[in-house]
Amino acid sequence: MSTILVFGHKNPDNDAIMSAVVLAQLLGACDPDNDYVARRLGPLPKESAELLAECGFEEPELLESIPAPAEGEQPQKVVLCDHNESAQSVDGLASAEIAGVVDHHRIGDVHTAAPVAYVAMPWGSTCSIVYRLFGVLGVEPTDAQAKCLLSAMMTDMVMLKSPTTTEADRGFVAELGARLGIDPVEFGMRIFLSRPQLAPEQMVSTDIKEFEVGSQRILIGQYETVSKDAALSQLAEIRAAMEAYREQQGADGIVLCVTDIMEEGSQVLMSGDTAAAERGLGVEACEDGVWMPGVLSRKKQVAAPILAAAE
């Protein structure tokens, strides 16, 4: 029996946590000859911790790195979910054997020596894909698993307002809401309102990803809130935290989207060399940031045009 680690990206959000936890359970049910274990690559979000406790699931342990195998030993097997780029994955990923990928992002730079199970769909949440895999594999999710999956769908698709939301996602959300006897929107709002007000350093670092933009390394973060004005009352501190984090990570530039789910838009702040980001988004960086109405998705509305501008 092999132990196979299942984990999402660094600085995990609710989708990265729940997809790892529930996918590990699903794969374990379908492949009892191996032990699938969920892990996390950063702090556990408060809403994830509360839901896991409510559902009776153990919190995934922190995975800091994967060491190179000793002589004669097999490499650690892993399944990646909610990411497929090495910069966003665990340190030492090159020493591991990637056994599978389940993701809803662009295809990045992860390479494998042998064919693997690679499941990618342009849906609004990796948990949407995990939910569909239950049907494909002929396994009925428990109510607890259904609740975890639904929570991630609602947070990752910003209450179904994100442009990444598809008709497939809406159908999955409706099915899960009916199964659980709850209103998905009310459930999702409860999760958003349970999030604590973060310090500026946490606003910057809690949900941030690194991208290779041409020859540059650009960090793109997102802080979702129900009141951007309350968050931006600490603008000077946020800007200082952005620059400190950029220098700490050795990145060329950093972009932070302060996303207001009620006003349905983002205040976009930039620091460092952000010429490619400004070009891609069609804006000029300024001290107060730029309000971009309708911008809710980092993946589709921020990262994608920035990456395209470098091509």
C-alpha positions as CSV (number, residue, x, y, z in Angstrom):
1,M,0.0,0.0,0.0
2,S,1.3,3.5,-0.9
3,T,0.5,6.7,0.9
4,I,-0.6,9.3,-1.7
5,L,-0.8,12.9,-0.6
6,V,-3.6,15.1,-2.0
7,F,-3.3,18.8,-1.8
8,G,-4.3,22.2,-3.3
9,H,-2.1,25.2,-3.9
10,K,0.0,27.4,-1.5
11,N,-2.0,30.0,0.5
12,P,-5.0,27.8,0.2
13,D,-8.6,29.1,-0.1
14,N,-11.7,27.1,0.7
15,D,-11.8,25.4,-2.7
16,A,-8.2,24.2,-2.4
17,I,-8.9,22.8,1.1
18,M,-12.3,21.2,0.4
19,S,-11.3,19.7,-2.9
20,A,-8.2,18.1,-1.3
21,V,-10.2,16.7,1.7
22,V,-13.2,15.3,-0.3
23,L,-11.1,14.1,-3.3
24,A,-8.9,12.1,-0.9
25,Q,-11.9,10.5,0.6
26,L,-13.4,9.7,-2.9
27,L,-10.1,8.2,-4.2
28,G,-9.7,6.2,-1.0
29,A,-13.2,4.7,-1.5
30,C,-12.4,3.8,-5.1
31,D,-8.9,2.6,-4.5
32,P,-8.7,0.9,-1.1
33,D,-5.3,-0.6,-1.9
34,N,-3.7,2.8,-1.4
35,D,-4.0,5.4,1.4
36,Y,-5.0,8.9,0.2
37,V,-4.3,11.6,2.7
38,A,-5.3,15.3,2.4
39,R,-2.7,17.9,3.2
40,R,-2.6,21.7,3.0
41,L,0.1,24.1,1.9
42,G,-0.6,27.0,4.2
43,P,-2.8,28.3,7.0
44,L,-6.3,26.8,7.1
45,P,-9.0,29.4,6.3
46,K,-11.4,30.1,9.2
47,E,-14.5,29.1,7.2
48,S,-12.8,25.8,6.2
49,A,-11.9,25.0,9.8
50,E,-15.4,25.7,11.0
51,L,-17.0,23.5,8.2
52,L,-14.6,20.6,8.7
53,A,-15.4,20.6,12.4
54,E,-19.1,20.9,11.7
55,C,-18.9,17.9,9.4
56,G,-16.7,15.8,11.7
57,F,-13.7,15.8,9.3
58,E,-10.1,16.1,10.5
59,E,-8.2,19.2,9.5
60,P,-5.5,18.4,6.9
61,E,-2.0,18.6,8.3
62,L,0.5,21.2,6.9
63,L,2.8,19.9,4.3
64,E,5.9,22.1,4.1
65,S,8.0,20.2,1.5
66,I,8.6,16.9,-0.1
67,P,12.2,15.5,0.4
68,A,14.0,13.7,-2.3
69,P,13.7,9.9,-1.9
70,A,16.6,8.1,-0.3
71,E,18.5,5.7,-2.5
72,G,16.4,2.6,-3.3
73,E,13.1,4.3,-2.2
74,Q,10.2,5.3,-4.4
75,P,9.3,8.9,-4.7
76,Q,6.3,10.3,-2.8
77,K,3.2,10.0,-4.8
78,V,0.9,13.1,-4.9
79,V,-2.4,14.2,-6.5
80,L,-2.6,18.0,-7.2
81,C,-6.0,19.7,-7.0
82,D,-7.0,23.3,-7.7
83,H,-3.5,24.0,-9.3
84,N,-1.0,22.6,-11.7
85,E,1.8,25.1,-11.7
86,S,5.0,24.4,-9.8
87,A,5.4,27.9,-8.4
88,Q,2.0,27.5,-6.7
89,S,2.7,24.0,-5.4
90,V,4.7,22.3,-2.6
91,D,8.4,22.9,-2.3
92,G,10.2,19.8,-3.6
93,L,7.4,18.9,-6.0
94,A,10.1,17.8,-8.5
95,S,11.1,15.0,-6.1
96,A,7.5,13.6,-6.1
97,E,5.7,11.4,-8.5
98,I,2.5,13.1,-9.7
99,A,-0.2,10.5,-9.8
100,G,-3.1,12.8,-10.8
101,V,-4.4,16.3,-11.3
102,V,-7.9,17.7,-10.8
103,D,-8.1,21.4,-11.6
104,H,-10.1,24.2,-13.2
105,H,-7.2,26.6,-14.1
106,R,-5.1,27.1,-17.2
107,I,-2.5,24.3,-17.9
108,G,0.8,25.4,-16.4
109,D,4.3,23.9,-16.2
110,V,3.8,20.7,-14.3
111,H,5.5,17.7,-16.1
112,T,5.2,14.0,-15.5
113,A,7.3,11.1,-16.6
114,A,4.4,8.8,-17.2
115,P,0.7,9.2,-18.2
116,V,-1.5,10.3,-15.3
117,A,-5.2,10.9,-14.6
118,Y,-5.6,14.5,-15.5
119,V,-9.1,16.0,-15.0
120,A,-9.5,19.6,-16.0
121,M,-12.7,21.5,-16.7
122,P,-13.3,25.2,-17.3
123,W,-15.8,25.3,-14.4
124,G,-16.0,27.8,-11.6
125,S,-14.7,25.6,-8.8
126,T,-12.5,22.5,-8.5
127,C,-15.1,21.2,-6.1
128,S,-17.6,21.2,-9.0
129,I,-15.2,18.8,-10.7
130,V,-14.9,16.6,-7.6
131,Y,-18.7,16.5,-7.3
132,R,-19.0,15.4,-10.9
133,L,-16.3,12.7,-10.3
134,F,-18.6,11.1,-7.6
135,G,-21.1,10.5,-10.4
136,V,-18.5,9.3,-12.9
137,L,-17.1,6.8,-10.4
138,G,-20.5,5.7,-9.1
139,V,-20.1,6.8,-5.5
140,E,-22.8,8.7,-3.6
141,P,-21.4,11.6,-1.5
142,T,-22.4,11.8,2.1
143,D,-24.3,14.9,3.3
144,A,-21.1,16.0,5.0
145,Q,-19.1,15.8,1.8
146,A,-21.9,17.5,-0.1
147,K,-21.8,20.4,2.4
148,C,-18.1,20.8,2.1
149,L,-18.3,20.8,-1.7
150,L,-21.1,23.3,-1.8
151,S,-19.3,25.7,0.5
152,A,-16.3,25.8,-1.8
153,M,-18.5,26.3,-4.9
154,M,-20.2,29.3,-3.3
155,T,-17.0,30.9,-2.1
156,D,-14.9,30.2,-5.2
157,M,-17.7,31.5,-7.5
158,V,-18.5,34.5,-5.3
159,M,-22.1,33.5,-4.6
160,L,-22.5,32.5,-8.3
161,K,-21.7,36.1,-9.4
162,S,-18.2,35.3,-10.8
163,P,-18.0,35.2,-14.6
164,T,-16.3,31.8,-14.1
165,T,-19.7,30.3,-13.1
166,T,-21.1,28.0,-15.8
167,E,-24.5,26.4,-16.2
168,A,-22.9,23.1,-15.1
169,D,-21.9,24.8,-11.8
170,R,-25.4,26.2,-11.3
171,G,-26.9,22.8,-11.8
172,F,-24.5,21.2,-9.3
173,V,-25.2,24.0,-6.7
174,A,-29.0,23.5,-7.2
175,E,-28.6,19.7,-6.8
176,L,-26.6,20.0,-3.6
177,G,-28.9,22.7,-2.1
178,A,-31.9,20.5,-2.7
179,R,-30.2,17.4,-1.3
180,L,-29.2,19.3,1.9
181,G,-32.5,21.2,2.1
182,I,-30.7,24.6,2.3
183,D,-30.7,27.8,0.2
184,P,-27.2,27.8,-1.4
185,V,-27.1,31.7,-1.5
186,E,-28.0,32.0,2.2
187,F,-25.5,29.2,3.0
188,G,-22.8,31.0,1.0
189,M,-23.5,34.4,2.6
190,R,-23.2,32.7,6.0
191,I,-19.7,31.5,5.1
192,F,-18.6,35.0,3.8
193,L,-19.9,36.7,6.9
194,S,-18.0,34.2,9.1
195,R,-14.7,35.5,7.8
196,P,-12.8,37.6,10.2
197,Q,-11.5,41.1,9.4
198,L,-7.9,40.5,8.5
199,A,-4.9,42.6,9.3
200,P,-3.2,44.2,6.2
201,E,-0.5,41.6,6.1
202,Q,-3.1,38.9,6.0
203,M,-5.1,40.6,3.4
204,V,-2.1,40.5,1.1
205,S,-0.7,37.0,1.9
206,T,-3.8,34.9,2.7
207,D,-4.9,34.2,-0.9
208,I,-2.1,35.0,-3.3
209,K,-0.5,33.2,-6.3
210,E,2.7,33.6,-8.3
211,F,2.7,33.8,-12.1
212,E,5.5,33.9,-14.6
213,V,4.6,36.8,-16.9
214,G,7.2,36.9,-19.6
215,S,10.5,37.1,-17.8
216,Q,9.0,38.5,-14.7
217,R,7.5,37.0,-11.5
218,I,4.2,38.7,-10.7
219,L,2.2,38.0,-7.5
220,I,-1.6,38.3,-7.8
221,G,-3.6,38.3,-4.6
222,Q,-7.3,38.6,-3.8
223,Y,-9.0,39.7,-0.6
224,E,-12.8,39.2,-0.7
225,T,-15.0,41.3,1.7
226,V,-18.5,42.5,2.1
227,S,-17.2,46.1,2.6
228,K,-14.2,47.3,0.6
229,D,-14.4,50.7,2.3
230,A,-13.8,49.1,5.7
231,A,-10.8,47.2,4.3
232,L,-9.4,50.3,2.4
233,S,-9.5,52.4,5.5
234,Q,-6.1,50.8,6.1
235,L,-4.8,51.6,2.6
236,A,-1.4,52.9,3.7
237,E,-0.8,49.7,5.8
238,I,-2.0,47.5,3.0
239,R,0.4,49.2,0.5
240,A,3.3,48.7,3.0
241,A,2.4,45.1,3.4
242,M,2.2,44.6,-0.3
243,E,5.7,45.9,-0.9
244,A,7.1,44.0,2.1
245,Y,5.6,40.7,0.8
246,R,6.9,41.4,-2.8
247,E,10.4,41.9,-1.5
248,Q,10.2,38.9,0.8
249,Q,9.2,36.7,-2.2
250,G,11.7,38.2,-4.6
251,A,8.9,39.1,-7.1
252,D,9.0,41.9,-9.6
253,G,5.5,43.1,-9.1
254,I,2.4,42.5,-7.0
255,V,-1.3,43.1,-7.7
256,L,-4.0,42.9,-5.0
257,C,-7.7,42.8,-5.7
258,V,-9.8,44.0,-2.9
259,T,-13.1,42.4,-4.0
260,D,-16.4,43.6,-2.7
261,I,-19.0,40.8,-3.2
262,M,-21.8,43.2,-2.4
263,E,-20.8,46.0,-4.8
264,E,-19.6,43.3,-7.3
265,G,-16.2,44.7,-8.3
266,S,-12.6,45.1,-7.2
267,Q,-10.3,47.9,-6.1
268,V,-7.1,46.9,-7.8
269,L,-3.8,47.9,-6.1
270,M,-0.4,47.5,-7.6
271,S,3.2,47.8,-6.4
272,G,6.6,47.2,-7.9
273,D,7.1,46.7,-11.7
274,T,3.5,46.2,-12.8
275,A,3.8,47.5,-16.4
276,A,2.5,44.1,-17.8
277,A,-0.4,44.1,-15.3
278,E,-1.4,47.7,-16.2
279,R,-1.2,46.8,-19.9
280,G,-3.2,43.6,-19.5
281,L,-5.9,45.2,-17.4
282,G,-6.0,48.5,-19.4
283,V,-5.5,50.7,-16.3
284,E,-2.8,52.9,-14.8
285,A,-1.6,52.2,-11.3
286,C,-2.4,54.9,-8.8
287,E,-2.0,55.3,-5.0
288,D,-5.7,54.7,-4.2
289,G,-6.0,51.8,-6.6
290,V,-8.4,51.5,-9.5
291,W,-12.1,50.5,-9.1
292,M,-12.9,47.8,-11.7
293,P,-16.7,47.1,-11.7
294,G,-17.7,43.5,-12.4
295,V,-14.2,42.2,-11.7
296,L,-14.7,39.2,-9.3
297,S,-12.5,36.5,-10.8
298,R,-8.8,36.6,-10.3
299,K,-8.3,33.7,-12.7
300,K,-10.4,34.9,-15.6
301,Q,-10.6,38.7,-15.3
302,V,-7.2,39.5,-13.8
303,A,-4.5,36.8,-14.3
304,A,-5.6,35.8,-17.8
305,P,-5.4,39.3,-19.4
306,I,-2.1,40.0,-17.6
307,L,-0.6,36.7,-18.9
308,A,-2.0,37.4,-22.4
309,A,-0.3,40.9,-22.4
310,A,3.1,39.2,-22.0
311,E,2.7,36.9,-25.0
